[in-house]
Amino acid sequence: MSHAVREDAGSVRDGAREGLTRGPRALLEEAWMSLVELIAQADERGLAVSGLACLDRCVPLLGDDEALRPLWASLAEDAAAGDWAERLEQTRGKLDAAETSGEDETVTLARRMLAAAPAERSAAALREWADGCSVAALR
């Protein structure tokens, strides 16, 4: 084994050991900062993807795994400018119709995330939404 490979293995091992000694809270804080930095640098489409990805993890709790497909499609490069708002409204209507009884806190949170999604696909509105969704998803 070459000296360079051994050095890389050592640095990986040291990094893993450092992660164990810092503890899960420190690792979570580091991940959070990375997420915050990524959101700060993202463009409008990246912000929409970020918020939608967080929401996508919760949608099965609302009863329909495929409900967000139209929203994902509205983020395609060739999608019309107004597709996001139209498909967001359709998605809200579809998931509102699928009300479940005895909703738990997670389902309520998912509904709030969907309700908070901005109809206007602007960087400012999407940044606020993506940030809020990320915070909610990390809880």
VOGU-3710 file (C-alpha; in Angstrom, 3 decimals, decimal comma):
1> mshavredag> 0,000/0,000/0,000  1,369/3,402/-0,907  2,221/6,023/1,644  -0,495/8,353/0,250  -3,195/5,716/0,693  -2,102/5,073/4,277  -2,241/8,802/4,994  -5,762/9,033/3,567  -6,873/6,059/5,639  -5,376/7,679/8,708
11> svrdgaregl> -7,178/10,946/8,093  -10,497/9,129/7,616  -9,911/7,158/10,804  -8,939/10,336/12,679  -12,022/12,124/11,356  -14,269/9,290/12,538  -12,589/9,289/15,937  -13,014/13,059/16,170  -16,723/12,668/15,376  -17,085/10,178/18,211
21> trgprallee> -15,362/12,416/20,728  -17,317/15,526/19,739  -20,626/13,801/20,205  -23,886/13,785/18,282  -24,843/17,344/19,228  -21,668/18,771/17,705  -22,174/16,714/14,561  -25,780/17,909/14,274  -24,679/21,523/14,696  -22,050/21,036/11,974
31> awmslvelia> -24,628/19,512/9,622  -27,024/22,349/10,410  -24,402/24,962/9,562  -23,654/23,201/6,286  -27,365/23,186/5,471  -27,730/26,865/6,345  -24,735/27,708/4,133  -26,148/25,718/1,219  -29,538/27,410/1,508  -27,856/30,828/1,659
41> qaderglavs> -26,046/30,116/-1,623  -28,932/28,459/-3,484  -30,760/29,984/-6,412  -34,551/30,058/-6,765  -34,778/26,550/-8,215  -32,397/25,101/-5,615  -34,455/26,660/-2,839  -37,660/25,172/-4,228  -35,967/21,771/-4,453  -34,710/22,073/-0,871
51> glacldrcvp> -38,120/22,893/0,597  -39,892/20,349/-1,575  -37,429/17,601/-0,599  -38,123/18,227/3,086  -41,843/18,176/2,424  -41,517/15,048/0,289  -40,255/13,112/3,300  -43,450/13,945/5,196  -46,063/13,552/2,450  -46,555/9,785/2,944
61> llgddealrp> -47,935/10,720/6,365  -50,639/12,695/4,563  -51,766/9,675/2,598  -50,421/10,038/-0,944  -46,823/9,250/-1,858  -47,277/10,637/-5,385  -48,952/13,933/-4,485  -45,842/16,053/-5,004  -44,976/14,740/-8,479  -46,630/17,705/-10,247
71> lwaslaedaa> -44,650/20,135/-8,087  -41,405/18,320/-8,869  -42,288/18,509/-12,571  -42,839/22,265/-12,287  -39,168/22,614/-11,342  -37,949/21,130/-14,625  -35,866/23,482/-16,737  -38,484/23,608/-19,486  -41,480/24,198/-17,166  -43,588/27,323/-17,654
81> agdwaerleq> -43,162/30,132/-15,139  -46,690/29,791/-13,708  -46,568/26,011/-13,287  -45,343/26,176/-9,679  -48,301/28,217/-8,357  -50,886/26,217/-10,289  -49,495/22,847/-9,249  -49,009/23,965/-5,661  -52,710/24,826/-5,459  -53,656/21,452/-6,995
91> trgkldaaet> -51,419/19,626/-4,518  -52,883/21,483/-1,556  -56,400/20,655/-2,723  -55,573/16,997/-3,210  -53,925/16,605/0,187  -56,562/18,671/1,991  -59,189/16,302/0,588  -57,234/13,400/2,083  -57,741/14,569/5,663  -56,893/11,882/8,168
101> sgedetvtla> -58,545/11,554/11,531  -56,536/11,724/14,710  -53,596/13,545/13,136  -50,402/13,444/15,129  -47,858/16,243/15,484  -45,825/15,102/12,462  -48,838/15,157/10,143  -49,788/18,610/11,416  -46,231/19,795/10,773  -46,317/18,414/7,210
111> rrmlaaapae> -49,600/20,234/6,554  -48,094/23,482/7,868  -45,051/23,048/5,629  -47,297/22,621/2,586  -49,488/25,566/3,594  -46,395/27,761/4,010  -45,078/27,032/0,506  -45,085/30,315/-1,411  -47,184/30,558/-4,562  -44,672/33,051/-5,934
121> rsaaalrewa> -41,510/31,274/-7,022  -39,148/34,046/-5,949  -35,798/33,529/-4,256  -36,770/35,532/-1,153  -40,040/33,685/-0,534  -38,546/30,281/-1,311  -35,498/30,906/0,919  -37,723/31,576/3,917  -39,813/28,473/3,154  -36,806/26,208/2,518
131> dgcsvaalr> -35,180/27,381/5,742  -38,354/26,717/7,737  -38,806/23,285/6,164  -35,205/22,383/6,943  -35,594/23,399/10,573  -38,796/21,356/10,826  -37,223/18,320/9,156  -34,297/18,328/11,596  -36,604/18,209/14,622
//
